[in-house]
C-alpha cells in the first residue's frame, strides 16, 4: 500500500497512463490501423461500389446496377452455374469437414508419439515447405503415371488401352475432380496438424493422468478429453471454412492455369477467370462477391454462435 501513495488510481484499479505512454501506443498502432483502413475497409468499400457499376463503350465506369443484376440473373438460370455452386459446397465438405476429421486423428497420433510419428509429421508438413507448382507437378506425375505403372508391374493391370492411357488427368471426369480435392485436403494438413497438435500439447498432463486412473483407453481419452479441450480450435477452422466457401478455387489454377474444365469450376475459380479476362469483368466479379458475402455472412455468424455455445 505504501508504494501507491501519491498515485492516482482509476475505478478499475489501474494507474492512469502517462502522456509519453499514450504517444508511444498511438505511434505503435499507426501502421496496423492504417493497413486495416486501406487494405480492408478501403479495398472492400471500393469493391462494394464497383458491384453497382459497369463500363461503357469508352471503358469508363458508370453507375448502372441493372447490368450486373441482369448478368447474374442469366447465370443462375444456367445449369453450369449451379454446377459451380455444387462444386464449391463439395470442396467445403471435403476440405473443412472430412479434412478436419482426418487432421484431428493424425494430430492425435502425432500427439501420442506412436510408431513413425516423425515420418508422418514430415510427410504432412512437406506441402508447407515446397512451392505449390512443384507439388502439383509431382502429384500429377505420381497419380497420373506412377500409380498405373506400379499396378501394371505388380498386378498386371494394363491401363494403356483405357481412355487417356490410364492417366486420370488426360480424361476429365468426376474422378479427376475427386483426386484434385483429395490433393487440396493433403496440402492443408500441415497447418491444421500443426495447430491441433499445439492445442493438444496445451492440455494439462494431470488431466490425462486422471483419465488413465479412471480407466480411459485411447478411444475414450480422445472422445472425452482431447476433443472437448481443443473444440474451440476446431470451431475456428470450421468458421473460417464457412467464410471461404465461395472463394476456395480448389487448387484448379495450380493444375490447369486458366484452362480448367468447366465441370470442375468452383465459384472462386469462376471469379478468378472473370478477373483474368480483363477489367471489363471487374464490376460483375465484384457483384458476385457481394452476393456470395450476403449468403455466407449469416451462415458464418450462425456457426460461430453454435461453436461458442458448445464451448461454454
C-alpha positions in Angstrom: 0.0 0.0 0.0 2.9 2.4 0.7 4.0 2.2 -2.9 0.7 3.5 -4.1 0.8 6.7 -2.0 0.7 9.9 -4.1 -0.6 8.0 -7.2 -4.0 8.4 -8.7 -5.9 5.2 -9.3 -8.9 4.9 -11.5 -12.0 2.9 -10.8 -10.7 -0.4 -12.2 -7.6 -0.2 -10.0 -5.2 0.8 -12.7 -2.8 3.8 -12.6 -3.6 6.3 -15.4 -1.2 6.2 -18.4 1.4 8.9 -18.7 1.4 11.3 -21.7 4.5 9.6 -23.1 3.0 6.2 -22.9 -0.1 7.3 -24.8 2.0 8.8 -27.6 4.1 5.6 -27.7 0.9 3.4 -28.1 -0.6 5.7 -30.7 2.6 5.6 -32.8 2.8 1.8 -32.4 -0.7 1.4 -33.7 -0.5 3.7 -36.7 0.9 1.1 -39.1 -1.6 -1.8 -38.3 -4.6 0.6 -38.2 -3.5 2.2 -41.4 -3.3 -1.2 -43.1 -6.8 -2.2 -41.9 -8.3 1.1 -43.1 -6.6 1.0 -46.5 -6.3 -2.7 -47.4 -9.5 -3.9 -45.8 -12.1 -1.2 -45.5 -10.8 0.8 -48.4 -10.5 -2.1 -50.8 -13.7 -3.7 -49.8 -15.6 -0.4 -50.0 -14.3 0.2 -53.5 -15.3 -3.4 -54.4 -18.8 -2.7 -53.0 -19.2 0.4 -55.2 -17.8 -1.5 -58.2 -20.6 -4.1 -57.8 -23.1 -1.5 -58.8 -21.1 -0.1 -61.7 -20.4 -1.1 -65.3 -18.1 0.1 -68.1 -19.5 2.0 -71.1 -18.2 1.8 -74.6 -15.3 4.1 -73.8 -14.2 1.9 -70.8 -15.3 4.4 -68.2 -17.2 3.3 -65.1 -20.8 4.4 -64.8 -23.4 3.7 -62.1 -25.8 1.1 -63.6 -26.8 -1.7 -61.2 -29.2 -3.3 -63.7 -26.3 -4.6 -65.9 -24.8 -6.8 -63.2 -28.2 -7.8 -61.9 -29.1 -8.9 -65.4 -25.9 -10.9 -65.9 -26.3 -12.7 -62.6 -30.0 -13.4 -63.3 -28.9 -15.1 -66.6 -26.1 -17.0 -64.9 -28.3 -18.6 -62.2 -30.6 -19.9 -64.9 -27.9 -21.9 -66.5 -27.2 -25.5 -65.2 -23.4 -25.0 -65.4 -23.5 -22.1 -62.8 -25.3 -24.4 -60.3 -22.5 -26.9 -61.0 -20.0 -24.3 -59.8 -22.1 -23.8 -56.6 -22.3 -27.6 -56.1 -18.6 -28.0 -56.6 -17.9 -25.2 -54.1 -20.1 -26.9 -51.5 -18.5 -30.3 -52.1 -15.0 -28.8 -51.7 -16.0 -27.3 -48.4 -17.5 -30.6 -47.2 -14.3 -32.5 -48.1 -11.7 -30.0 -47.1 -13.3 -28.5 -44.0 -15.3 -31.4 -42.6 -13.6 -34.6 -43.8 -10.2 -32.8 -43.8 -10.7 -31.6 -40.2 -11.7 -35.1 -39.0 -8.6 -36.7 -40.6 -6.3 -33.9 -39.5 -7.6 -34.3 -35.9 -6.9 -38.1 -36.0 -3.4 -37.6 -37.4 -2.8 -34.9 -34.8 -3.8 -37.2 -32.0 -1.5 -39.9 -33.4 1.4 -37.5 -33.5 0.5 -36.1 -30.1 0.7 -39.7 -28.6 4.0 -40.2 -30.4 3.1 -43.5 -31.9 5.2 -45.5 -34.4 6.7 -43.5 -37.2 5.1 -40.3 -36.0 8.1 -38.2 -37.0 7.8 -39.7 -40.6 4.1 -38.8 -40.8 4.8 -35.4 -39.4 7.4 -34.8 -42.2 5.1 -36.0 -44.9 2.2 -33.9 -43.7 4.4 -30.7 -43.3 6.0 -31.3 -46.7 3.4 -29.3 -48.7 4.1 -26.3 -46.5 7.8 -26.3 -47.4 7.7 -26.9 -51.2 6.4 -24.5 -53.9 2.8 -25.2 -54.9 3.6 -25.7 -58.6 6.3 -28.2 -57.8 3.9 -30.2 -55.6 1.3 -30.2 -58.3 3.7 -31.4 -60.9 4.9 -34.2 -58.6 1.3 -35.1 -57.7 0.2 -35.3 -61.3 3.1 -37.4 -62.3 2.7 -39.8 -59.4 -1.0 -40.2 -59.6 -1.3 -39.9 -63.4 1.7 -42.1 -64.5 3.3 -43.6 -61.4 0.4 -45.4 -59.9 -0.8 -47.0 -63.2 2.8 -48.2 -63.8 3.0 -49.7 -60.4 -0.3 -51.5 -60.7 0.7 -52.8 -64.1 4.1 -54.0 -62.9 2.9 -55.7 -59.7 -0.6 -56.9 -60.6 -0.5 -56.9 -64.4 -3.3 -54.3 -64.7 -2.9 -52.7 -68.2 -4.2 -49.1 -68.3 -2.8 -48.4 -71.8 -6.0 -49.4 -73.5 -8.1 -47.2 -71.4 -9.1 -43.7 -72.4 -6.3 -41.3 -71.6 -3.9 -44.2 -71.2 -4.9 -44.7 -67.6 -3.9 -41.1 -66.7 -6.9 -39.6 -65.0 -5.6 -36.1 -65.8 -6.0 -36.8 -69.5 -9.6 -38.0 -69.1 -11.7 -35.3 -67.5 -14.4 -36.8 -65.3 -15.7 -36.8 -61.7 -12.7 -39.0 -60.7 -10.3 -36.2 -61.6 -12.3 -33.7 -59.5 -12.2 -36.1 -56.5 -8.5 -36.6 -56.9 -7.8 -32.8 -57.1 -10.0 -32.3 -54.0 -8.0 -35.0 -52.2 -4.9 -33.1 -53.1 -6.4 -30.0 -51.5 -7.0 -31.9 -48.3 -3.5 -33.2 -48.2 -1.8 -29.8 -48.8 -4.0 -28.2 -46.0 -3.0 -30.9 -43.5 0.3 -29.3 -42.5 -1.2 -26.2 -41.0 -4.1 -28.0 -39.4 -2.0 -30.7 -37.8 0.5 -28.1 -36.5 -2.3 -26.1 -34.8 -4.2 -29.1 -33.5 -1.0 -30.7 -32.1 -0.1 -27.5 -30.4 -3.6 -27.3 -28.9 -3.3 -30.9 -27.6 0.1 -30.1 -26.1 -1.5 -27.4 -24.0 -3.7 -29.9 -22.2 -2.6 -30.4 -18.7 -0.8 -33.7 -18.1 -2.6 -34.1 -14.8 -5.9 -34.3 -16.8 -4.5 -37.1 -18.9 -3.2 -38.9 -15.9 -6.5 -38.5 -14.1 -8.3 -40.1 -17.1 -5.9 -43.0 -17.0 -6.6 -43.6 -13.4 -10.3 -43.6 -14.2 -9.7 -46.4 -16.8 -9.7 -44.5 -20.1 -8.2 -46.0 -23.2 -7.0 -44.2 -26.3 -10.5 -44.0 -27.8 -12.3 -42.7 -24.7 -9.4 -40.3 -24.0 -9.7 -38.9 -27.5 -13.5 -38.5 -27.3 -13.9 -37.3 -23.7 -10.7 -35.4 -23.0 -8.9 -34.4 -26.2 -11.9 -33.3 -28.4 -13.6 -31.1 -25.7 -10.2 -29.5 -24.9 -9.5 -28.5 -28.5 -13.0 -27.9 -29.7 -12.5 -24.1 -29.7 -9.6 -24.6 -32.2 -11.7 -26.9 -34.3 -14.5 -24.4 -34.3 -12.2 -21.7 -35.6 -11.3 -23.8 -38.6 -14.9 -24.6 -39.3 -15.9 -20.9 -39.1 -13.0 -19.9 -41.5 -14.1 -22.7 -43.8 -17.7 -21.4 -43.9 -16.4 -17.9 -44.7 -14.3 -19.2 -47.6 -16.9 -21.5 -49.3 -17.2 -19.3 -52.4 -13.5 -18.1 -52.5 -11.9 -21.5 -52.5 -10.8 -22.4 -56.0 -9.7 -26.0 -55.1 -6.2 -25.5 -56.5 -7.6 -25.6 -60.0 -5.3 -22.7 -61.1 -2.2 -24.8 -60.0 -3.5 -27.8 -62.0 -4.8 -26.0 -65.1 -3.9 -22.4 -65.1 -6.8 -20.6 -66.9 -7.9 -23.7 -68.9 -9.6 -25.9 -66.4 -12.7 -28.0 -67.5 -15.9 -26.1 -66.8 -17.5 -29.1 -65.0 -14.7 -28.7 -62.3 -15.2 -25.0 -61.7 -15.9 -23.6 -58.3 -17.3 -20.1 -57.7 -13.9 -19.0 -56.6 -12.2 -20.3 -59.8 -15.0 -18.8 -61.9 -14.5 -15.3 -60.4 -10.7 -15.7 -60.9 -11.3 -16.4 -64.6 -13.6 -13.3 -64.9 -10.9 -11.1 -63.4 -8.3 -12.7 -65.6 -10.4 -11.9 -68.7 -9.9 -8.2 -68.3 -11.0 -5.1 -66.4 -14.4 -5.1 -68.2 -15.4 -8.0 -65.9 -14.3 -6.4 -62.7 -17.7 -5.0 -61.8 -19.5 -8.3 -62.4 -16.9 -10.2 -60.4 -17.4 -7.7 -57.5 -21.2 -8.2 -57.8 -20.8 -12.0 -57.5 -18.5 -11.5 -54.5 -21.1 -9.2 -52.9 -23.9 -11.8 -53.4 -21.7 -14.6 -52.0 -20.9 -12.4 -49.0 -24.6 -11.9 -48.3 -25.2 -15.7 -48.5 -22.2 -16.7 -46.3 -22.4 -13.9 -43.7 -25.4 -15.3 -41.8 -24.0 -18.8 -42.1 -20.7 -17.7 -40.6 -22.3 -16.0 -37.7 -24.7 -18.9 -37.1 -21.8 -21.4 -37.0 -19.8 -19.0 -34.7 -22.8 -18.8 -32.3 -23.2 -22.5 -32.3 -19.4 -23.1 -31.6 -19.5 -20.5 -28.8 -22.5 -22.2 -27.2 -20.8 -25.6 -27.3 -17.5 -24.4 -25.9 -19.1 -22.6 -22.9 
